[in-house]
Amino acid sequence: MTLFKNSLMRGESTVAHAGRRSAHGLEYQLPGGRTVRLEECSVSCSRLGFLAGREERIREKVVNELPELVRAQFPGNYGLIIKPVPEGRLPAYIFMAALACDQPVSDPSADCSRIVLCWLGNDVETPLPRLIDKEISDIEWDKHAVDVRT
């Protein structure tokens, strides 16, 4: 798996309205007004190393193992959202984005709230900040995020 961390994202983003740069890295504004920042992301091949086999069996195994795969990649205290896998042929890539917000969801003594968002797709030509912006546009932060004390 290849990881891309904020520390590697230097310079100005060339993507308009997707992933505003700040001192903390890439930030996004959710529809409800909450500002979240990208902590870390991962892009990997979705077939989990399978080179051959029945497509439906591979798809079933990948879909069933997604929660475990995400938790292994991001073992910290995160809420988890796995978007539904599109019907048909298994998309080529698994995308994961660890996001954080300085505002807790329900515990006023918490320092922040966090989510890992996972989705499968074929698009690796669109810049990553724009892909993330598209995928987070409909998440319900208050429903899925976990409050964290750092």
VMD Tcl script that builds the backbone (N, CA, C; Angstrom):
set m [mol new atoms 450]
animate dup $m
set s [atomselect $m all]
$s set {name element resname resid chain x y z} {
  {N N MET 1 A 0.829 -1.177 0.000}
  {CA C MET 1 A 0.000 0.000 0.000}
  {C C MET 1 A 0.876 1.245 0.000}
  {N N THR 2 A 0.422 2.256 -0.675}
  {CA C THR 2 A 1.136 3.506 -0.711}
  {C C THR 2 A 0.397 4.522 0.139}
  {N N LEU 3 A 1.101 5.148 1.049}
  {CA C LEU 3 A 0.506 6.170 1.899}
  {C C LEU 3 A 0.984 7.534 1.480}
  {N N PHE 4 A 0.086 8.476 1.511}
  {CA C PHE 4 A 0.423 9.863 1.243}
  {C C PHE 4 A 0.023 10.643 2.481}
  {N N LYS 5 A 0.982 11.268 3.137}
  {CA C LYS 5 A 0.692 12.024 4.342}
  {C C LYS 5 A 0.761 13.511 4.040}
  {N N ASN 6 A 0.134 14.304 4.903}
  {CA C ASN 6 A 0.131 15.753 4.712}
  {C C ASN 6 A 1.523 16.324 4.540}
  {N N SER 7 A 2.501 15.779 5.249}
  {CA C SER 7 A 3.849 16.326 5.187}
  {C C SER 7 A 4.442 16.234 3.786}
  {N N LEU 8 A 3.875 15.361 2.950}
  {CA C LEU 8 A 4.375 15.221 1.589}
  {C C LEU 8 A 3.659 16.138 0.608}
  {N N MET 9 A 2.590 16.763 1.037}
  {CA C MET 9 A 1.802 17.620 0.159}
  {C C MET 9 A 2.265 19.059 0.331}
  {N N ARG 10 A 3.243 19.447 -0.431}
  {CA C ARG 10 A 3.826 20.775 -0.310}
  {C C ARG 10 A 3.360 21.662 -1.458}
  {N N GLY 11 A 3.414 22.957 -1.239}
  {CA C GLY 11 A 3.074 23.897 -2.299}
  {C C GLY 11 A 1.588 24.145 -2.379}
  {N N GLU 12 A 1.188 24.949 -3.340}
  {CA C GLU 12 A -0.201 25.315 -3.514}
  {C C GLU 12 A -0.952 24.223 -4.259}
  {N N SER 13 A -2.172 23.997 -3.859}
  {CA C SER 13 A -3.022 23.050 -4.559}
  {C C SER 13 A -3.500 23.686 -5.855}
  {N N THR 14 A -3.455 22.932 -6.932}
  {CA C THR 14 A -3.939 23.439 -8.212}
  {C C THR 14 A -5.406 23.110 -8.412}
  {N N VAL 15 A -6.052 22.534 -7.411}
  {CA C VAL 15 A -7.442 22.131 -7.526}
  {C C VAL 15 A -8.324 23.205 -6.908}
  {N N ALA 16 A -9.170 23.820 -7.713}
  {CA C ALA 16 A -10.043 24.875 -7.223}
  {C C ALA 16 A -11.128 24.305 -6.317}
  {N N HIS 17 A -11.325 24.907 -5.157}
  {CA C HIS 17 A -12.406 24.596 -4.217}
  {C C HIS 17 A -12.333 23.192 -3.639}
  {N N ALA 18 A -11.259 22.484 -3.813}
  {CA C ALA 18 A -11.151 21.139 -3.261}
  {C C ALA 18 A -9.882 21.049 -2.438}
  {N N GLY 19 A -10.034 20.972 -1.152}
  {CA C GLY 19 A -8.882 20.828 -0.287}
  {C C GLY 19 A -8.109 22.117 -0.123}
  {N N ARG 20 A -8.733 23.119 0.487}
  {CA C ARG 20 A -8.069 24.389 0.746}
  {C C ARG 20 A -6.821 24.151 1.589}
  {N N ARG 21 A -5.703 24.752 1.206}
  {CA C ARG 21 A -4.455 24.615 1.949}
  {C C ARG 21 A -4.512 25.484 3.197}
  {N N SER 22 A -3.981 24.963 4.295}
  {CA C SER 22 A -3.861 25.726 5.537}
  {C C SER 22 A -2.568 25.303 6.213}
  {N N ALA 23 A -2.308 25.882 7.364}
  {CA C ALA 23 A -1.114 25.505 8.122}
  {C C ALA 23 A -1.173 24.034 8.531}
  {N N HIS 24 A -2.367 23.466 8.551}
  {CA C HIS 24 A -2.544 22.068 8.951}
  {C C HIS 24 A -2.612 21.117 7.765}
  {N N GLY 25 A -2.475 21.600 6.543}
  {CA C GLY 25 A -2.570 20.745 5.360}
  {C C GLY 25 A -3.840 21.027 4.585}
  {N N LEU 26 A -4.450 19.994 4.036}
  {CA C LEU 26 A -5.671 20.147 3.244}
  {C C LEU 26 A -6.891 20.186 4.150}
  {N N GLU 27 A -7.745 21.179 3.927}
  {CA C GLU 27 A -8.986 21.309 4.689}
  {C C GLU 27 A -10.174 21.324 3.745}
  {N N TYR 28 A -11.300 20.832 4.252}
  {CA C TYR 28 A -12.532 20.764 3.491}
  {C C TYR 28 A -13.671 21.311 4.328}
  {N N GLN 29 A -14.608 21.948 3.683}
  {CA C GLN 29 A -15.803 22.451 4.352}
  {C C GLN 29 A -16.945 21.490 4.046}
  {N N LEU 30 A -17.532 20.891 5.084}
  {CA C LEU 30 A -18.668 20.001 4.893}
  {C C LEU 30 A -19.938 20.827 4.707}
  {N N PRO 31 A -20.973 20.259 4.089}
  {CA C PRO 31 A -22.205 21.016 3.850}
  {C C PRO 31 A -22.806 21.664 5.095}
  {N N GLY 32 A -22.663 21.060 6.259}
  {CA C GLY 32 A -23.189 21.635 7.495}
  {C C GLY 32 A -22.338 22.753 8.072}
  {N N GLY 33 A -21.210 23.074 7.422}
  {CA C GLY 33 A -20.354 24.149 7.890}
  {C C GLY 33 A -19.128 23.690 8.656}
  {N N ARG 34 A -19.048 22.451 9.018}
  {CA C ARG 34 A -17.903 21.930 9.771}
  {C C ARG 34 A -16.670 21.874 8.869}
  {N N THR 35 A -15.530 22.293 9.403}
  {CA C THR 35 A -14.265 22.223 8.679}
  {C C THR 35 A -13.499 20.993 9.154}
  {N N VAL 36 A -13.073 20.162 8.193}
  {CA C VAL 36 A -12.298 18.965 8.510}
  {C C VAL 36 A -10.985 19.014 7.743}
  {N N ARG 37 A -9.980 18.347 8.271}
  {CA C ARG 37 A -8.677 18.328 7.603}
  {C C ARG 37 A -8.264 16.883 7.312}
  {N N LEU 38 A -7.534 16.728 6.239}
  {CA C LEU 38 A -7.006 15.421 5.870}
  {C C LEU 38 A -5.774 15.149 6.716}
  {N N GLU 39 A -5.800 14.041 7.465}
  {CA C GLU 39 A -4.640 13.643 8.261}
  {C C GLU 39 A -3.736 12.698 7.483}
  {N N GLU 40 A -4.352 11.786 6.751}
  {CA C GLU 40 A -3.593 10.759 6.053}
  {C C GLU 40 A -4.519 10.092 5.041}
  {N N CYS 41 A -3.937 9.554 3.976}
  {CA C CYS 41 A -4.758 8.809 3.034}
  {C C CYS 41 A -3.969 7.644 2.450}
  {N N SER 42 A -4.711 6.715 1.865}
  {CA C SER 42 A -4.124 5.517 1.299}
  {C C SER 42 A -4.864 5.170 0.016}
  {N N VAL 43 A -4.113 4.733 -0.983}
  {CA C VAL 43 A -4.686 4.235 -2.234}
  {C C VAL 43 A -4.007 2.899 -2.510}
  {N N SER 44 A -4.802 1.851 -2.723}
  {CA C SER 44 A -4.234 0.534 -2.995}
  {C C SER 44 A -5.093 -0.200 -4.018}
  {N N CYS 45 A -4.531 -1.230 -4.590}
  {CA C CYS 45 A -5.279 -2.063 -5.535}
  {C C CYS 45 A -6.353 -2.836 -4.777}
  {N N SER 46 A -7.503 -2.954 -5.360}
  {CA C SER 46 A -8.639 -3.548 -4.645}
  {C C SER 46 A -8.633 -5.073 -4.621}
  {N N ARG 47 A -7.866 -5.711 -5.449}
  {CA C ARG 47 A -7.936 -7.172 -5.535}
  {C C ARG 47 A -7.148 -7.872 -4.427}
  {N N LEU 48 A -6.554 -7.122 -3.519}
  {CA C LEU 48 A -5.860 -7.676 -2.352}
  {C C LEU 48 A -4.837 -8.742 -2.720}
  {N N GLY 49 A -4.190 -8.595 -3.875}
  {CA C GLY 49 A -3.156 -9.525 -4.282}
  {C C GLY 49 A -3.631 -10.700 -5.106}
  {N N PHE 50 A -4.950 -10.853 -5.288}
  {CA C PHE 50 A -5.461 -11.948 -6.114}
  {C C PHE 50 A -5.172 -11.653 -7.576}
  {N N LEU 51 A -4.484 -12.561 -8.241}
  {CA C LEU 51 A -4.172 -12.385 -9.653}
  {C C LEU 51 A -5.143 -13.142 -10.547}
  {N N ALA 52 A -5.782 -14.174 -9.996}
  {CA C ALA 52 A -6.728 -14.970 -10.770}
  {C C ALA 52 A -7.795 -15.494 -9.828}
  {N N GLY 53 A -8.896 -15.897 -10.413}
  {CA C GLY 53 A -9.985 -16.444 -9.623}
  {C C GLY 53 A -11.310 -15.911 -10.122}
  {N N ARG 54 A -12.376 -16.471 -9.581}
  {CA C ARG 54 A -13.704 -16.030 -9.981}
  {C C ARG 54 A -13.961 -14.628 -9.459}
  {N N GLU 55 A -14.359 -13.761 -10.354}
  {CA C GLU 55 A -14.552 -12.347 -10.014}
  {C C GLU 55 A -15.517 -12.155 -8.848}
  {N N GLU 56 A -16.608 -12.913 -8.822}
  {CA C GLU 56 A -17.587 -12.738 -7.744}
  {C C GLU 56 A -17.022 -13.168 -6.386}
  {N N ARG 57 A -16.154 -14.178 -6.359}
  {CA C ARG 57 A -15.529 -14.617 -5.097}
  {C C ARG 57 A -14.527 -13.582 -4.595}
  {N N ILE 58 A -13.752 -13.033 -5.528}
  {CA C ILE 58 A -12.789 -11.990 -5.150}
  {C C ILE 58 A -13.534 -10.773 -4.628}
  {N N ARG 59 A -14.595 -10.382 -5.331}
  {CA C ARG 59 A -15.403 -9.230 -4.909}
  {C C ARG 59 A -15.958 -9.452 -3.496}
  {N N GLU 60 A -16.517 -10.629 -3.260}
  {CA C GLU 60 A -17.089 -10.951 -1.956}
  {C C GLU 60 A -16.026 -10.856 -0.859}
  {N N LYS 61 A -14.855 -11.419 -1.117}
  {CA C LYS 61 A -13.771 -11.388 -0.131}
  {C C LYS 61 A -13.320 -9.957 0.152}
  {N N VAL 62 A -13.147 -9.160 -0.898}
  {CA C VAL 62 A -12.726 -7.762 -0.724}
  {C C VAL 62 A -13.757 -6.995 0.094}
  {N N VAL 63 A -15.027 -7.097 -0.278}
  {CA C VAL 63 A -16.080 -6.367 0.426}
  {C C VAL 63 A -16.151 -6.799 1.891}
  {N N ASN 64 A -16.063 -8.080 2.165}
  {CA C ASN 64 A -16.142 -8.574 3.538}
  {C C ASN 64 A -14.940 -8.165 4.378}
  {N N GLU 65 A -13.783 -8.023 3.748}
  {CA C GLU 65 A -12.570 -7.693 4.500}
  {C C GLU 65 A -12.284 -6.197 4.598}
  {N N LEU 66 A -13.106 -5.347 3.961}
  {CA C LEU 66 A -12.845 -3.910 4.002}
  {C C LEU 66 A -12.754 -3.339 5.421}
  {N N PRO 67 A -13.705 -3.633 6.315}
  {CA C PRO 67 A -13.581 -3.053 7.666}
  {C C PRO 67 A -12.264 -3.418 8.354}
  {N N GLU 68 A -11.866 -4.686 8.244}
  {CA C GLU 68 A -10.613 -5.140 8.852}
  {C C GLU 68 A -9.406 -4.464 8.196}
  {N N LEU 69 A -9.451 -4.319 6.886}
  {CA C LEU 69 A -8.376 -3.668 6.145}
  {C C LEU 69 A -8.219 -2.208 6.566}
  {N N VAL 70 A -9.348 -1.507 6.688}
  {CA C VAL 70 A -9.310 -0.098 7.100}
  {C C VAL 70 A -8.767 0.025 8.520}
  {N N ARG 71 A -9.240 -0.818 9.417}
  {CA C ARG 71 A -8.772 -0.757 10.821}
  {C C ARG 71 A -7.279 -1.098 10.926}
  {N N ALA 72 A -6.785 -1.977 10.080}
  {CA C ALA 72 A -5.354 -2.303 10.086}
  {C C ALA 72 A -4.535 -1.116 9.578}
  {N N GLN 73 A -5.073 -0.420 8.580}
  {CA C GLN 73 A -4.366 0.725 8.007}
  {C C GLN 73 A -4.411 1.935 8.938}
  {N N PHE 74 A -5.538 2.111 9.620}
  {CA C PHE 74 A -5.739 3.248 10.523}
  {C C PHE 74 A -6.187 2.725 11.881}
  {N N PRO 75 A -5.245 2.278 12.707}
  {CA C PRO 75 A -5.601 1.602 13.960}
  {C C PRO 75 A -6.051 2.530 15.083}
  {N N GLY 76 A -5.993 3.808 14.896}
  {CA C GLY 76 A -6.355 4.736 15.968}
  {C C GLY 76 A -7.846 4.796 16.235}
  {N N ASN 77 A -8.234 5.774 16.983}
  {CA C ASN 77 A -9.613 5.975 17.382}
  {C C ASN 77 A -10.331 6.816 16.319}
  {N N TYR 78 A -10.994 6.153 15.384}
  {CA C TYR 78 A -11.688 6.804 14.274}
  {C C TYR 78 A -13.083 6.220 14.129}
  {N N GLY 79 A -14.039 7.068 13.754}
  {CA C GLY 79 A -15.303 6.551 13.250}
  {C C GLY 79 A -15.013 5.955 11.880}
  {N N LEU 80 A -15.889 5.125 11.385}
  {CA C LEU 80 A -15.633 4.447 10.118}
  {C C LEU 80 A -16.834 4.559 9.202}
  {N N ILE 81 A -16.575 5.004 7.984}
  {CA C ILE 81 A -17.594 5.015 6.938}
  {C C ILE 81 A -17.022 4.277 5.743}
  {N N ILE 82 A -17.715 3.223 5.332}
  {CA C ILE 82 A -17.349 2.509 4.107}
  {C C ILE 82 A -18.505 2.712 3.137}
  {N N LYS 83 A -18.220 3.410 2.060}
  {CA C LYS 83 A -19.262 3.672 1.071}
  {C C LYS 83 A -19.623 2.366 0.358}
  {N N PRO 84 A -20.886 2.244 -0.076}
  {CA C PRO 84 A -21.293 1.018 -0.792}
  {C C PRO 84 A -20.430 0.797 -2.035}
  {N N VAL 85 A -20.077 -0.456 -2.259}
  {CA C VAL 85 A -19.265 -0.813 -3.416}
  {C C VAL 85 A -20.178 -0.812 -4.642}
  {N N PRO 86 A -19.779 -0.105 -5.712}
  {CA C PRO 86 A -20.620 -0.069 -6.913}
  {C C PRO 86 A -20.883 -1.472 -7.454}
  {N N GLU 87 A -22.067 -1.661 -8.025}
  {CA C GLU 87 A -22.439 -2.942 -8.634}
  {C C GLU 87 A -21.560 -3.208 -9.851}
  {N N GLY 88 A -21.539 -4.450 -10.274}
  {CA C GLY 88 A -20.777 -4.826 -11.458}
  {C C GLY 88 A -19.356 -5.215 -11.105}
  {N N ARG 89 A -18.473 -4.995 -12.035}
  {CA C ARG 89 A -17.061 -5.353 -11.861}
  {C C ARG 89 A -16.453 -4.576 -10.689}
  {N N LEU 90 A -15.631 -5.254 -9.897}
  {CA C LEU 90 A -14.982 -4.636 -8.743}
  {C C LEU 90 A -14.102 -3.479 -9.201}
  {N N PRO 91 A -14.303 -2.270 -8.639}
  {CA C PRO 91 A -13.421 -1.152 -9.006}
  {C C PRO 91 A -11.964 -1.485 -8.703}
  {N N ALA 92 A -11.060 -0.856 -9.402}
  {CA C ALA 92 A -9.635 -1.196 -9.337}
  {C C ALA 92 A -8.941 -0.748 -8.054}
  {N N TYR 93 A -9.451 0.290 -7.389}
  {CA C TYR 93 A -8.703 0.874 -6.269}
  {C C TYR 93 A -9.555 1.029 -5.017}
  {N N ILE 94 A -8.875 0.890 -3.875}
  {CA C ILE 94 A -9.460 1.197 -2.573}
  {C C ILE 94 A -8.847 2.515 -2.121}
  {N N PHE 95 A -9.702 3.477 -1.820}
  {CA C PHE 95 A -9.258 4.777 -1.319}
  {C C PHE 95 A -9.669 4.884 0.150}
  {N N MET 96 A -8.768 5.385 0.983}
  {CA C MET 96 A -9.075 5.623 2.390}
  {C C MET 96 A -8.558 7.003 2.755}
  {N N ALA 97 A -9.378 7.763 3.474}
  {CA C ALA 97 A -8.981 9.100 3.914}
  {C C ALA 97 A -9.300 9.239 5.397}
  {N N ALA 98 A -8.274 9.530 6.194}
  {CA C ALA 98 A -8.454 9.794 7.616}
  {C C ALA 98 A -8.638 11.299 7.769}
  {N N LEU 99 A -9.773 11.684 8.342}
  {CA C LEU 99 A -10.143 13.091 8.467}
  {C C LEU 99 A -10.338 13.443 9.935}
  {N N ALA 100 A -10.032 14.693 10.283}
  {CA C ALA 100 A -10.192 15.153 11.662}
  {C C ALA 100 A -10.803 16.541 11.674}
  {N N CYS 101 A -11.506 16.826 12.753}
  {CA C CYS 101 A -12.108 18.134 12.971}
  {C C CYS 101 A -11.745 18.591 14.382}
  {N N ASP 102 A -11.420 19.854 14.531}
  {CA C ASP 102 A -11.064 20.383 15.847}
  {C C ASP 102 A -12.262 20.482 16.789}
  {N N GLN 103 A -13.456 20.292 16.269}
  {CA C GLN 103 A -14.670 20.341 17.089}
  {C C GLN 103 A -15.124 18.922 17.415}
  {N N PRO 104 A -15.290 18.609 18.707}
  {CA C PRO 104 A -15.841 17.296 19.060}
  {C C PRO 104 A -17.303 17.203 18.616}
  {N N VAL 105 A -17.808 15.988 18.562}
  {CA C VAL 105 A -19.196 15.772 18.172}
  {C C VAL 105 A -20.123 15.877 19.377}
  {N N SER 106 A -19.795 15.181 20.459}
  {CA C SER 106 A -20.706 15.174 21.607}
  {C C SER 106 A -20.024 15.368 22.955}
  {N N ASP 107 A -18.741 15.090 23.061}
  {CA C ASP 107 A -18.023 15.189 24.334}
  {C C ASP 107 A -17.267 16.518 24.386}
  {N N PRO 108 A -17.752 17.482 25.152}
  {CA C PRO 108 A -17.096 18.796 25.179}
  {C C PRO 108 A -15.665 18.763 25.728}
  {N N SER 109 A -15.303 17.680 26.432}
  {CA C SER 109 A -13.940 17.587 26.951}
  {C C SER 109 A -12.973 16.964 25.940}
  {N N ALA 110 A -13.491 16.493 24.815}
  {CA C ALA 110 A -12.640 15.905 23.775}
  {C C ALA 110 A -11.904 17.021 23.029}
  {N N ASP 111 A -10.782 16.652 22.418}
  {CA C ASP 111 A -9.971 17.621 21.685}
  {C C ASP 111 A -10.363 17.738 20.219}
  {N N CYS 112 A -10.903 16.647 19.659}
  {CA C CYS 112 A -11.268 16.656 18.239}
  {C C CYS 112 A -12.192 15.479 17.962}
  {N N SER 113 A -12.644 15.387 16.726}
  {CA C SER 113 A -13.415 14.223 16.275}
  {C C SER 113 A -12.780 13.734 14.982}
  {N N ARG 114 A -12.894 12.401 14.721}
  {CA C ARG 114 A -12.197 11.819 13.564}
  {C C ARG 114 A -13.035 10.743 12.880}
  {N N ILE 115 A -12.784 10.608 11.579}
  {CA C ILE 115 A -13.437 9.593 10.740}
  {C C ILE 115 A -12.419 9.070 9.739}
  {N N VAL 116 A -12.535 7.786 9.409}
  {CA C VAL 116 A -11.871 7.248 8.224}
  {C C VAL 116 A -12.973 6.947 7.223}
  {N N LEU 117 A -12.823 7.486 6.037}
  {CA C LEU 117 A -13.759 7.264 4.944}
  {C C LEU 117 A -13.098 6.339 3.933}
  {N N CYS 118 A -13.805 5.293 3.523}
  {CA C CYS 118 A -13.277 4.325 2.559}
  {C C CYS 118 A -14.258 4.201 1.404}
  {N N TRP 119 A -13.729 4.169 0.178}
  {CA C TRP 119 A -14.548 3.937 -1.001}
  {C C TRP 119 A -13.716 3.240 -2.060}
  {N N LEU 120 A -14.390 2.582 -2.979}
  {CA C LEU 120 A -13.720 1.928 -4.103}
  {C C LEU 120 A -14.049 2.687 -5.376}
  {N N GLY 121 A -13.077 2.783 -6.258}
  {CA C GLY 121 A -13.301 3.491 -7.510}
  {C C GLY 121 A -12.229 3.172 -8.533}
  {N N ASN 122 A -12.440 3.669 -9.735}
  {CA C ASN 122 A -11.492 3.469 -10.836}
  {C C ASN 122 A -10.747 4.741 -11.204}
  {N N ASP 123 A -11.156 5.862 -10.670}
  {CA C ASP 123 A -10.614 7.154 -11.075}
  {C C ASP 123 A -9.306 7.459 -10.340}
  {N N VAL 124 A -8.201 7.384 -11.070}
  {CA C VAL 124 A -6.917 7.810 -10.512}
  {C C VAL 124 A -6.348 8.982 -11.309}
  {N N GLU 125 A -7.155 9.520 -12.214}
  {CA C GLU 125 A -6.704 10.660 -13.005}
  {C C GLU 125 A -7.113 11.986 -12.384}
  {N N THR 126 A -8.227 12.007 -11.662}
  {CA C THR 126 A -8.655 13.212 -10.968}
  {C C THR 126 A -7.720 13.450 -9.789}
  {N N PRO 127 A -7.290 14.689 -9.553}
  {CA C PRO 127 A -6.426 14.953 -8.397}
  {C C PRO 127 A -7.073 14.488 -7.086}
  {N N LEU 128 A -6.261 13.913 -6.224}
  {CA C LEU 128 A -6.749 13.351 -4.968}
  {C C LEU 128 A -7.552 14.350 -4.132}
  {N N PRO 129 A -7.128 15.609 -4.002}
  {CA C PRO 129 A -7.955 16.546 -3.220}
  {C C PRO 129 A -9.375 16.682 -3.767}
  {N N ARG 130 A -9.533 16.646 -5.082}
  {CA C ARG 130 A -10.866 16.751 -5.679}
  {C C ARG 130 A -11.672 15.472 -5.446}
  {N N LEU 131 A -11.027 14.302 -5.533}
  {CA C LEU 131 A -11.718 13.039 -5.258}
  {C C LEU 131 A -12.250 13.016 -3.824}
  {N N ILE 132 A -11.407 13.415 -2.881}
  {CA C ILE 132 A -11.818 13.433 -1.473}
  {C C ILE 132 A -12.971 14.398 -1.286}
  {N N ASP 133 A -12.875 15.582 -1.885}
  {CA C ASP 133 A -13.933 16.584 -1.768}
  {C C ASP 133 A -15.270 16.013 -2.242}
  {N N LYS 134 A -15.249 15.300 -3.341}
  {CA C LYS 134 A -16.473 14.693 -3.888}
  {C C LYS 134 A -17.031 13.637 -2.929}
  {N N GLU 135 A -16.158 12.800 -2.389}
  {CA C GLU 135 A -16.608 11.685 -1.552}
  {C C GLU 135 A -17.093 12.120 -0.169}
  {N N ILE 136 A -16.578 13.206 0.370}
  {CA C ILE 136 A -17.003 13.635 1.708}
  {C C ILE 136 A -18.236 14.521 1.672}
  {N N SER 137 A -18.695 14.889 0.490}
  {CA C SER 137 A -19.795 15.856 0.382}
  {C C SER 137 A -21.097 15.374 1.014}
  {N N ASP 138 A -21.271 14.076 1.175}
  {CA C ASP 138 A -22.534 13.581 1.727}
  {C C ASP 138 A -22.372 12.815 3.044}
  {N N ILE 139 A -21.213 12.895 3.673}
  {CA C ILE 139 A -21.061 12.151 4.931}
  {C C ILE 139 A -21.742 12.898 6.084}
  {N N GLU 140 A -22.275 12.138 7.015}
  {CA C GLU 140 A -22.904 12.700 8.203}
  {C C GLU 140 A -21.884 12.640 9.342}
  {N N TRP 141 A -21.104 13.708 9.470}
  {CA C TRP 141 A -20.008 13.733 10.436}
  {C C TRP 141 A -20.494 13.434 11.848}
  {N N ASP 142 A -21.540 14.117 12.286}
  {CA C ASP 142 A -22.006 13.963 13.667}
  {C C ASP 142 A -22.510 12.551 13.962}
  {N N LYS 143 A -22.933 11.838 12.953}
  {CA C LYS 143 A -23.448 10.475 13.133}
  {C C LYS 143 A -22.321 9.448 13.228}
  {N N HIS 144 A -21.207 9.665 12.510}
  {CA C HIS 144 A -20.170 8.635 12.391}
  {C C HIS 144 A -18.845 8.956 13.088}
  {N N ALA 145 A -18.579 10.212 13.366}
  {CA C ALA 145 A -17.280 10.596 13.928}
  {C C ALA 145 A -17.153 10.130 15.374}
  {N N VAL 146 A -15.914 9.941 15.791}
  {CA C VAL 146 A -15.590 9.550 17.161}
  {C C VAL 146 A -14.827 10.698 17.809}
  {N N ASP 147 A -15.263 11.085 18.998}
  {CA C ASP 147 A -14.531 12.114 19.751}
  {C C ASP 147 A -13.258 11.532 20.322}
  {N N VAL 148 A -12.200 12.339 20.298}
  {CA C VAL 148 A -10.881 11.860 20.701}
  {C C VAL 148 A -10.234 12.863 21.645}
  {N N ARG 149 A -9.586 12.323 22.663}
  {CA C ARG 149 A -8.744 13.143 23.555}
  {C C ARG 149 A -7.301 12.843 23.205}
  {N N THR 150 A -6.552 13.859 22.867}
  {CA C THR 150 A -5.159 13.637 22.481}
  {C C THR 150 A -4.212 13.889 23.615}
}
mol reanalyze $m
mol bondsrecalc $m
mol representation Tube
mol addrep $m
